[in-house]
Amino acid sequence: MPVNREKEDLAVYIRRVREEKGFSLKDIQRNAKASGHSISSGYISQIENRYVSNPTKDKLAALARGLKVPEEEVFRVAQGQKVEENADFIDSVVFELYEKRKAASPEKRAFIDKVIQMLVEDVDRDQRQAGGA
């Protein structure tokens, strides 16, 4: 279900998402590092407290990975645009897979796509059987 948010600045956005997910600054740093990005908890704190107002694209990408949100969402917030979230999707294992797929090798992406297609076909089959029963 889409959730409309009033336009919020990057500092407010980071704190809100961090608190909603129960992440500490160190959690965000660890999440970013686990996805191959680098951002320190101190730097995140500086953004939250408005000491840094114009982080680089790389830091915004790291922040997105650390917060486990789409990069595009963080970029929109950083540009002062309103964000519409799909809260159920963002908190799902499907979103996590979607984010990890972006960084995967072409072979791994093809494998992930094949597994997803198999799951979709399985669900479709179950739905057809349930409709015919």
C-alpha positions as CSV (number, residue, x, y, z in Angstrom):
1,M,0.0,0.0,0.0
2,P,1.6,3.3,-1.0
3,V,2.2,5.8,1.8
4,N,2.4,9.5,0.9
5,R,4.8,11.5,2.8
6,E,5.0,15.3,3.0
7,K,8.2,16.6,1.5
8,E,10.9,16.2,4.1
9,D,14.6,17.1,4.0
10,L,17.3,14.5,4.0
11,A,18.0,15.0,7.7
12,V,14.4,14.3,8.7
13,Y,14.1,11.5,6.2
14,I,17.1,9.6,7.5
15,R,16.1,9.9,11.1
16,R,12.5,8.8,10.3
17,V,13.5,5.8,8.3
18,R,16.2,4.8,10.8
19,E,13.8,5.0,13.7
20,E,11.0,3.2,11.8
21,K,13.4,0.3,11.0
22,G,15.1,0.4,14.5
23,F,18.5,1.0,13.0
24,S,21.3,2.6,14.9
25,L,23.9,4.7,13.0
26,K,26.3,1.8,13.3
27,D,23.6,-0.5,11.8
28,I,23.4,1.7,8.7
29,Q,27.2,1.8,8.4
30,R,27.3,-2.0,8.6
31,N,24.5,-2.5,6.1
32,A,26.2,-0.2,3.7
33,K,29.5,-2.0,4.1
34,A,27.9,-5.4,3.6
35,S,26.6,-4.2,0.2
36,G,30.0,-2.8,-0.8
37,H,29.5,0.8,0.1
38,S,31.2,3.0,2.6
39,I,29.7,5.6,4.9
40,S,30.6,6.2,8.5
41,S,28.2,6.5,11.4
42,G,29.7,9.9,12.2
43,Y,29.0,11.1,8.6
44,I,25.4,9.9,8.9
45,S,25.1,11.8,12.2
46,Q,26.4,14.9,10.5
47,I,23.8,14.6,7.8
48,E,21.0,14.0,10.3
49,N,22.1,17.1,12.3
50,R,22.5,19.2,9.2
51,Y,26.2,19.7,9.4
52,V,26.4,18.1,5.9
53,S,23.8,19.3,3.5
54,N,25.1,18.2,0.1
55,P,26.5,14.6,0.3
56,T,28.0,13.1,-2.8
57,K,26.1,10.6,-5.1
58,D,28.3,7.8,-3.7
59,K,27.4,8.7,-0.1
60,L,23.7,8.9,-1.0
61,A,24.0,5.4,-2.6
62,A,25.7,4.1,0.6
63,L,23.1,5.7,2.7
64,A,20.3,4.0,0.7
65,R,22.0,0.7,1.1
66,G,22.5,1.3,4.8
67,L,18.9,2.2,5.3
68,K,17.8,-0.6,3.0
69,V,15.7,1.7,0.8
70,P,15.9,2.3,-3.0
71,E,18.7,4.6,-4.1
72,E,16.2,6.6,-6.2
73,E,14.2,7.4,-3.1
74,V,17.2,8.9,-1.3
75,F,18.2,10.8,-4.4
76,R,14.7,12.3,-4.7
77,V,14.7,13.3,-1.0
78,A,18.2,14.9,-1.4
79,Q,16.8,16.9,-4.4
80,G,13.9,18.1,-2.3
81,Q,11.3,16.0,-4.0
82,K,8.4,14.3,-2.3
83,V,8.7,10.6,-1.7
84,E,6.0,8.0,-2.1
85,E,6.8,4.7,-0.4
86,N,5.5,1.3,-0.7
87,A,6.1,0.3,2.9
88,D,5.1,-3.4,2.5
89,F,7.6,-3.8,-0.4
90,I,10.4,-2.0,1.3
91,D,10.2,-4.1,4.4
92,S,10.1,-7.4,2.4
93,V,12.6,-10.0,1.6
94,V,11.7,-9.3,-2.1
95,F,13.0,-5.8,-1.8
96,E,16.2,-7.1,-0.2
97,L,16.7,-9.5,-3.1
98,Y,16.0,-6.7,-5.6
99,E,18.7,-4.5,-4.0
100,K,21.2,-7.4,-3.9
101,R,20.4,-8.3,-7.5
102,K,21.6,-4.8,-8.6
103,A,25.2,-5.6,-7.5
104,A,25.3,-9.2,-8.6
105,S,27.2,-10.5,-11.6
106,P,25.3,-11.0,-14.9
107,E,25.3,-14.8,-14.2
108,K,23.9,-14.4,-10.7
109,R,21.2,-12.0,-12.0
110,A,20.2,-14.5,-14.6
111,F,20.0,-17.2,-11.9
112,I,17.9,-14.9,-9.6
113,D,15.6,-14.1,-12.5
114,K,15.1,-17.8,-13.3
115,V,14.3,-18.6,-9.7
116,I,11.8,-15.7,-9.5
117,Q,10.2,-16.9,-12.7
118,M,9.8,-20.4,-11.3
119,L,8.2,-19.0,-8.2
120,V,5.8,-16.9,-10.2
121,E,4.8,-19.9,-12.3
122,D,4.3,-22.0,-9.1
123,V,2.1,-19.3,-7.6
124,D,0.1,-19.0,-10.8
125,R,-0.4,-22.8,-11.0
126,D,-1.6,-22.8,-7.3
127,Q,-4.1,-20.0,-8.1
128,R,-5.4,-21.8,-11.2
129,Q,-5.9,-25.0,-9.2
130,A,-7.6,-23.1,-6.4
131,G,-9.9,-21.4,-8.9
132,G,-10.8,-24.8,-10.5
133,A,-11.4,-26.7,-7.3
